[in-house]
């Protein structure tokens, strides 16, 4: 949508840029929910009743959906910034692999240094991993653990909202 010809065609439409962005975000949410649904069917197909009867399943689903929201927000913002489709995959690789290495996806958090962990607190994938760690280690949760789960999910959602807001601000600045 950010290619010059498409952007000019959209500007000719009798639709305000705010409404165009709202529809883009809604489209991203629908597509993201669809992909999330397909991904959540995979454990059902692979593990069947074991997954469905897992008491942590609702928390896993919630955490995964929050991460999908973050991913969609990043995609929306990158779509706002990047004009050439050839550059997108490079940027996406740097962002996703960078967050994965610094937040404990590829390397266990116990191995990460203090400075890396301190930096990781400012990335949404860190909070996704924290929630996954709580879920993997516990079946019954204390109130503090439940609070940690909801805090981690909430922080991911706030990251998603902040990233979308940044994308909207960038879009508005680029239109001026």
N, C-alpha and C positions, 0 to 999 in steps of 0.2 A: 504493500500500500504506500510505501514511501518512495517508490520509483517516480521519477519526474513526470512521466506521462500519466500514470495512475493518479498521482497527487493532484495534477492540474485538472484532470477529469472530475475528481472528487470536489475540488474547489468550485467547479462550475455548478455543482448540485445545489439545490435549494435547501441544504441541510447545514446547520451550524457545526463548526468544528467540535464543539463540546458533545453534540449528539453523535457525530461520527466516532469520536473516541469512546463514548459510552457503548456504542454498538460493537466496536472492535474489542473492548474489554469483555462485553457479554459473549461475543463469539469465542473469545479465548476461554472463558469460563465453561461454556458448553462443550467445546472441544476437550478441554482439560478434564471435565467431569466424565466424559465418554472414555477417554484414555485411562483415567483412574479406575473407572468401573471395569474395564477390560483387565487391567493389571490386578485388580482385587479378585477377579474370577480365577486367575492363575493358581493361587494357593488352594482355592476350593477344588479345582480340578486335580491338583497334585496331591493334596492331603485330605480332601473330603471332610468327613465328620470331625477329624482331629482339629482342623482349623476352625470349623464352625462352632465346635464346643469349647474352644479355648476362651477362658474368661477374659483374657487380655485383648481379644479380637477387636472390640469396639475402639479401644485405645490405639491399637495399631492402625486401624482404618482412619481414625481421626488424625493421627500423626502423619500418615501418608498423604491425606488430603491437604493438610496444612503445607506440606512440602510441595505439593502440586501447585498450590496457590503462589508460593514463592517462585517456583519455576516459571509459572505463567507471567508473573509480574516482571521477572527478569527478561523474559522473551518479549513482552510488550515494550519495555524500556529500550532493549537492544534494537527492536524494530523501529523505534522512534529515532534512535541515534544513527543507525547504520543505513547508508543509502545503497550500498552495493551488496548484493546477495553473496558474492564470492568471499566477502570478509566475515560474514556471519559465523560460519563454522569455525574459523580460527578464534574468534572472540568467545564463542560458546565453549570451545575446548579449554581455553585458558581459564575462564570463570569456573566451569564445572570441575575440572581436574584440580585447579588451585584450591577451591573450597574442599574438595574431597580429601586432598592430602593434608591440609591444615586443620581439618575438623574431625579427623578420626575415622573416616570411611575406609581408606586404604591402609592406614597405619593406626594401630591401636592407640587410644588416648593415653594409656599408661606410658607409651614410648615417647610421646611428644614432649618437648621441652616446656618449661614454664612460660617462656616468652611466646611460644607458638600457641599455647593454650589461652594465654591472656588475649592474644590477637584474635583467636578463634571465637571468643565470646561475642565478637562484633559481626559474626557471620551466621546466617540462618541454619546452615547445615549442622553447625555445632549443636544447636538446640534440638534439632531432629535426632541427632545421635545420642544426646543425653536422654531424651525420652525413650528411644529404643533400648538404651542400656538399662534404664529403670524397668522397662517391660520385660526384658530378657532375664533379669535377675530375680524377679518377684512374681508370685502368683496372687497373693493377697497383699494389698497395699495399706501402709499406714497413712494417716492423714497428711503427713509431710511428703510422702512419696506421691500421693494423688495431687498434692499442691505442685510438686515438681513437674508432674506430667502436664497439668493444665497451664502451668507457667511456661513450659517449653513450647507447647502448642500455641499459646497466646503470643509469645514472642515471635514465633514464625509468622503468624497472621499479621502482627504489627510490622514486621519486615516487609511482607508482601504489600501492605497498604502504603508504607513509606516508599517502596520502590515504584509502585504505580503512580503515586503522587509526583515523584521525581520525573517519571516518564511524561506525565501530563504537563509539568512545568517546562521540560525540555521541548516538548512538542509545541507548546505555545510560544516559546522563545524562537524556535526555528520558523514558525509561521510568520512572525513579525518582520 
